[in-house]
Amino acid sequence: MKPAPFAYHAPERVADAAALLNEFGDEAKVLAGGQSLVPIMALRLARFEHVVDLNRVDELRGIERTNGTVRIGAMTRQADIERDPTVAEAIPLLAKATPFIGHFQIRNRGTIGGSLAHADPAAEYPAVAVALDAEFEVTNPGGTRAVPADEFFVSTFMTALDTDDVLSAIRFPVWNGRCGFAVEEVARRFGDFALTGAVCAVELDGEDKVARSAIGMFGMGSTPLRATDAEAAMAGASVIGLDLEEVGRTAAAQTDPPDDIHASATYRRSVGAVVVARALRRAIEEAQRG
Ligand SMILES: Cc1cc2nc3c(=O)[nH]c(=O)nc-3n(C[C@H](O)[C@H](O)[C@H](O)COP(=O)(O)OP(=O)(O)OC[C@H]3O[C@@H](n4cnc5c(N)ncnc54)[C@H](O)[C@@H]3O)c2cc1C
């Protein structure tokens, strides 16, 4: 099928994009990589009178490290993030999550901003953003504001973005020290959206005790989830003798996974616990090596 007719706008500045969104309200939609929006429009699951294409807005692209933060422009392609040495060094969790997104053809066009704004609860990037306490830069005609990741994701495909908001960039804090990072997921086929998955970061002190940890889960609820109970259970604990399977079960117990044609809630909770345990084990091993 083809999309219903729409007016096409291609601004070159964020301010102009925000002004167009402000003018047309909920009759307008932003186009980034098109990997989610175009199928939705082509199948006529949604219809918009105006499409505001961000692909010519250069100021929305790029990866920049300053002090303890990496700022990534919303229109930065997933494939560029996958290959970027700064991301690999400073935000390894994001680098490790990227190859799990669909196939390389999708990552060549798909953007980080598109993935976050689309807010699919089974997507990898939203879970990384929540786990690492990323901050979202949101621009509208009134200016730019910062939204913390835990306030950005509201529900399935719903975010804190208003109709005239452009997600302009995402800031990730850099973890230093004896750190390890791992991503685990279970999908029916490689490249499919995950049935359940986990992204984990662990920092160890000099005595192999957990100085801090971050566990993000996806496919386990209507938003990406932070396993705060499991993180609390690990805080200060020595990794020797730490029962990671129990930590995984604690993480899964805090979720309310969907029951759908792809998997039952019981399956997701049971496999989700295993996925968390596996990711934590790999993250801890990496931290010990470093
Ligand atoms: C076959 C297939 C498999 C896939 N598998 C996975 C997977 O395993 N994991 C995964 O995470 N994703 C997967 N995806 C989705 C893919 O990652 C998309 O790239 C992503 O969801 C959307 O990014 P995009 O840049 O293409 O955004 P678009 O499709 O252009 O836009 C998506 C939505 O976000 C809004 N939006 C985009 N950018 C902005 C912005 N800067 N400000 C405000 N709103 C904005 C749009 O208006 C739209 O509502 C898959 C897609 C396909 C087709």
The ligand as a Gaussian input file, in Angstrom:
#p B3LYP/6-31G(d) Opt

LIG

0 1
 C       12.200000      -5.038000      10.032000
 C       12.485000      -4.090000      11.167000
 C       13.069000      -4.585000      12.327000
 C       13.361000      -3.725000      13.379000
 N       13.913000      -4.241000      14.500000
 C       14.199000      -3.426000      15.544000
 C       14.791000      -3.935000      16.744000
 O       15.098000      -5.114000      16.861000
 N       15.023000      -3.043000      17.747000
 C       14.714000      -1.717000      17.652000
 O       14.963000      -0.963000      18.588000
 N       14.160000      -1.213000      16.537000
 C       13.896000      -2.018000      15.487000
 N       13.327000      -1.497000      14.354000
 C       12.963000      -0.054000      14.318000
 C       14.165000       0.786000      13.929000
 O       15.123000       0.813000      14.944000
 C       13.795000       2.263000      13.682000
 O       14.949000       2.831000      13.171000
 C       13.381000       3.124000      14.875000
 O       12.328000       2.569000      15.609000
 C       12.850000       4.462000      14.407000
 O       13.912000       5.246000      14.011000
 P       13.798000       6.107000      12.697000
 O       14.947000       7.040000      12.720000
 O       13.650000       5.241000      11.523000
 O       12.468000       6.982000      12.985000
 P       11.149000       7.222000      12.132000
 O       10.568000       5.929000      11.686000
 O       11.393000       8.244000      11.095000
 O       10.236000       7.865000      13.272000
 C        9.726000       7.075000      14.330000
 C        8.842000       7.938000      15.220000
 O        9.631000       8.841000      15.982000
 C        9.279000      10.207000      15.702000
 N       10.533000      10.950000      15.663000
 C       11.661000      10.565000      15.002000
 N       12.664000      11.436000      15.243000
 C       12.163000      12.385000      16.061000
 C       12.721000      13.549000      16.677000
 N       14.004000      13.887000      16.503000
 N       11.924000      14.315000      17.445000
 C       10.619000      13.977000      17.640000
 N       10.039000      12.868000      17.112000
 C       10.795000      12.091000      16.326000
 C        8.541000      10.163000      14.372000
 O        7.652000      11.238000      14.232000
 C        7.842000       8.814000      14.466000
 O        6.686000       8.928000      15.253000
 C       13.039000      -2.326000      13.279000
 C       12.478000      -1.831000      12.096000
 C       12.197000      -2.695000      11.046000
 C       11.603000      -2.125000       9.799000

